Amino acid sequence: MRWNRTLTVVNCHAEGEVGNVVTGGVFDVPGATMFDKMMHLEEVRDDLRRICIFEPRGSANQTVNFILPATDPRAQMGYVIAESTEYPAMSGSNTMCVATVLLETGILAMTEPVTELVLEAPAGLIHLRCSCANGKVTKVEFTNQPAFANHLDKTIEVEGIGSLTVDVGYGGMTYVIVDAEKLGFRITPDEARELCELGQVIKAAAGAQLPSPHPLNPLIKGITMTEFVGPISRENGVLKSRNTVIVSPGRCDRSPCGTGTSARLAVMHAKGLIDVGETFLHESIIGSVFESRIESTTRLGDVPAVVPVVAGQAWITAISQVGVDPTDRFQTGFTLADTWCEAVDDKLIKSRVSSQRGE
């Protein structure tokens, strides 16, 4: 081999969602904070994301995490999350993957039965409590940065659908939250393609009609995700619901989505649907579950917010090296609209929605 670039990658998933972790080949990037480092990767070194995620080395259903030295002395390690089309300030499933990889590969020392960690995400410090047994991380519980509701019960106009009432919440990424039942969906695997197509259209409409800035950081993007949610039930004092998040360029998050769960907790609290300390079980489209709760309430400037705690498990699936041959014509990869689809046919969506509604 004569690779001119080599990355060591630990393949991992959290409750079904792939969040690979680069543990070698990227030693550090410039930046006074992890958010600065994220911006440097996005603006200067985006080739690293493309190499790991774009074809022929990656795929649309993967994300990647770059392990970097922390800039805050309170953190043992830092990480930057890179997804198919963006660099989010925070990701729950990716945080679970990063913590699991750091401990199970020995990069950070594991202490059984519980290892306490502080990691630095672009969103800020993330405190983690990792349950461990026989060298395996059996649960990762993290305390997220504050989440808040941007908009409640707002009506937007969506081409092919008409008027649609939605919420918007931030939990590390900003989500337009949609009642799936009102559109005829049960959030089941056979509906995934239709949910993705419709979710991309709703995301674009909500982004244009509902500005959703972060109150403290104007560089954090507005709406970039659609979250379809099911009804909330209560059993033995525990709240339960199903959801799926549509990740651009148009696929379902396989996990219950940690930041999507955080955003939903903030919206539920703002509507009086959940109290501090109550358990909320959030189920994904494939049946995996994150356990969550609101630890406390706070404020971000003038905006009421909640502090979410989310827990799940991650599993390492492979350890590999990703390389680039200097003669490879696809140095930083490529995408095709068959799987990396941004454009959708509004007429097709309209007919499918009408069919779901029985019109």
N, C-alpha and C positions, 0 to 999 in steps of 0.2 A: 504494500500500500504506500501511497505518497500523498496522504491527506495534508492539506495546508491549514486545516482547522479541525480540532477534535474536542468534543464535549462528552463528558461522562454523565449519563442520565439514569436516574433511578425511576423506573416506571411504577406508578402508584395510582390507586383510585380510592375515593371516599364515597362509600355507599353507592357505587356505580359510576360516579363522575371521575374521568381521568384527569389527574393533576400531576404530571410528571415533574421531577425535581432535578435540576442541573446541579450536580455536586462538584464538578470539575471542569476546568477549561475557561471559566469566567471568574477571575480572581477578585476584581473589584471594578467599579466604574465611578467617575467623578460625581460629587454631590455632598452637600453638608448635611442633608437629611435623606431618609429613604425615599421620600416623595421626590426630592431632587434627583436621586439616582434613577427612579422610575422615569422621570421626564428625560433624562439623558439617554436611557435605553430607547425610549419612544422616538426621540428626535434625532439621535445620532447613531445608535447601534441597533436599529430595528432589524438588521440582518440576522441577529441572534434569534429573535422570535420567529422570523420567517423560516430559518433553517430547521428549527425544532417543530414547527406546527404545519407549515405548508407542505404540500406534496413535492417530491416523492418521499420525503423523510417522515412526514407527519400526516395528519388528517384533520378534518373539520371538527371532529368530536374530541379533540385534545386541548388541554391548556398546559402551560409550562411555568415553572417557578425557578427563578435564579437566586441561589443562595449567595448572600453577600455579607461582608462584615457590617455589624450594626454601627450606627452613628451615635446612638444613645447608650451611654455606659450602663444603663439599667437592663439592657437587653443582651442576651447571649448570642443572638444571631439576627440578621436581617434577611428579608426576601422581597423580591419584586415579582408580581403575578402578571403574566402575559397571556391574553386570550386571543381568540381568532381574529378579532378586529379592534381590540383595545387593551389598554393597560389599566385595570381597575385599581382603586385605592385599597380595596380589601376583597377577599373571597374566603368564605367559610370552608368550603370543601377543599380548596387549595391549602388553607392553613392546616387542616387536619392531615393532608398529605405531607406537607413540609415537616410538621412535628413528628410524624411517624417515621419518616425517612431519617431525620436527624438523630432520633433515638435508636432506631433498629439497626442503622448502619454504624453506630458508634461515634458519629461526628460530635454529638453531645452525650454525656454520660446518662445512662438510665438508672433510676432508683426505683426499686419495687417496694411497696405496691403503688406508689404515686410519685410521679416526677413533676415538679413545678417548673414551668418555663416562662420566660418573657421574651417574646419575639417582636421585632420591629417591622411592621408592614408600612407601606406608604401612607396608610390612614393614621398610623400612630402605633403606640405600644399595645400589644395583644398579650394578655395574661392567660396562660394555659395550665390546666390540671390534667395530666395524662395518667390514666390508670394503666398499670403495666403488670404482666405476669409471665414468667418463663421466657423473658426476652422479647415479648410481644406487647405492643401497645394495643390495649383492648378497648380503650375509649379516649377520645380527645374532647375535652370540654374547654371552650375558650370564651373569655369575656370580650365582647366586641367593643369598638369605639361607639359612641352614642348614635342611635338611630332616631329618625323623626319623620313625621308626616308632612309632606309638602302641600298636598291638596286632598280634600275629602269630598266625595260625591260630586265631582265636577262632570259636566256634560261636554263631550267632544264630538265632532263630526268626522266620521270615518267613511271614506269612499267605499261604496259597495255594501255598507251596513246601514249608514245613517247616524242617528244620535246614539251615543253610548255613554253611560255613566261609569266613571272610573275613579279610583284613588291613586295617589302618587306617594311613594315613600322611599326614603333613603336608609340603607343599612350597610353602606360600604360601596354600593352602586345604587343608582336611582331607577326605580321600577314604576311602570304604570301597571296598576293592579286591577284585574278584570274578573268579574263574576262569570265563571265558565258556564254555569247552568243557564244563564240568561241567553247565551249564544248556542245552547243545545249540546254542550260538551260535558262528558263525564270524567275527563282527564284519564283516559285509558290508552294503552300502547297503540291500539289500532287507529287512534285519532291523531297520532303524533305529527304526521305530515300536514294535516289541515290546521292544527294548532300553530305549527311553525309559520305557515304561509300567512295566516290571519294575524298572528302575533307581530310579524314584521310590519304589516300595514298599520296596526294599532300603534305600535311604537313610533312610527314616523308621524302619525297624526297627533299623538299626544305630545311628542317632542316639539312640534310646531305650534301647538295651541296652549300648552301648559308649561311655561318657563319654570324650571325647578333648580335654581342655584343652591349651592351649599352655603350656609350662612357665614362660614368662617374661611372657606377656601374656594375662591372663584375659579380655580383651575380644575376642580373636580367637575366632571361632565354632568350634564342634566340627564334626562331619560335615555337610557341605552338598552333597556330590557323590558319585556312584557312578562308579567306574572299572572297566569290564569289560576284562579283559586276556586275551591269547592266550598260547600257549606261547612259551618263549624258545628260540631257536636260536643256534648259533654257527657263523659262516662266516669262515674265514681270520682267526680271532682277534677278530672283531667280533660282538657280541651283537645280536640282532634280535628284535623282537616287535611285535605289533599291539595296538591298544587303542582304546577310545572312552570318553569321559567324558560322563556325562549331566548336562547343565546344567539346573537348575531354570528354568522350570516344567515341563521335560520335553522336551529336544531333545539331539541329539548335537553335541558340540564337533566342528567340521569339521576342526580341526587336531589334531596329536598331543597337544596340551595341555602347556604348559611346566611349570606347577606340578604337574599330574598326572604328568608325566615325573619331576619332582624327587621327588615322594612315592614313586613306584615305585622309583627308584634307592635311596632310603633303605630301603625294605622289602627290596629285593633284597640290599643290602649287609648288612642285619641277618640275613638268611637265608644268607649266605655264597655268594650267586649271582653277585656282581660284585665286582671289586677296584678299588681306587683307580687311576684312569688308564685303565681299559678303556673302549673306545667302545661305546655302546649306541645303536642306531638304533631309534627309536620311530615306528611307522607309524600313521596315522589310519585311520578308517573309509573315507575317500575316497582313500587311498593316498599322501597327503603325508607327509613324514618330518621329524622333528627329530633332529639328532645331539646326543648328550649324553655326559657322563662325570662321574665323581666326582673333583673336584679335590683334596679332602683330607677328613679327618675332624676333628670337633670335639665340643664338648659344649654343650648349652643347660641350664645348671644341672646337674642330675644325669642328664640325658637324653643318651645318645650320639646324635650327629647327623653328617650329611655335608654337604659344600659342593658343590652341583651346578652344572655348567656346561651350558647348553642353547643350541643354535644352530638358526636357521631363516631364512626370508626373508619379507618383507612387500612388498606392492604397493599404491600409491595408486590408487584407482579413480575418484574424483570429488572435486570441491571444491564445497561448497554452503553456502547459508545456510538455517537453520531459524528460522522465525518464528512468533509467536503473535499473531493478530488479536484485539483486545479484544472483538469480538463472537462469536468462535468459542466454541461451547458446550462444546468439548472442550479447555479451556485446558491441562490437564496430561495429556491422553490417556485412553485406556481400554484394557481387556483383555477378551477373550472366551475362553471355555473351549475353543473349537475348536482354538486354537493355544496358549493360555496355560493349559493344563490341569494342575491339581494333583491333582484327584480321578481315580481310575481304578477300573475294575471288577475286583475281586479274582477273581471267578468267571471272567471273561474271561482274566485273566492265568494262572490255574491251568490252564485248558483249553489255552492256548497253550504253556505250559511242558510240560505232559504230552505235547502233540503233538510238541514239539521232542525230547523224550526218547524218543518212540516208545511211550509207555504207552497 
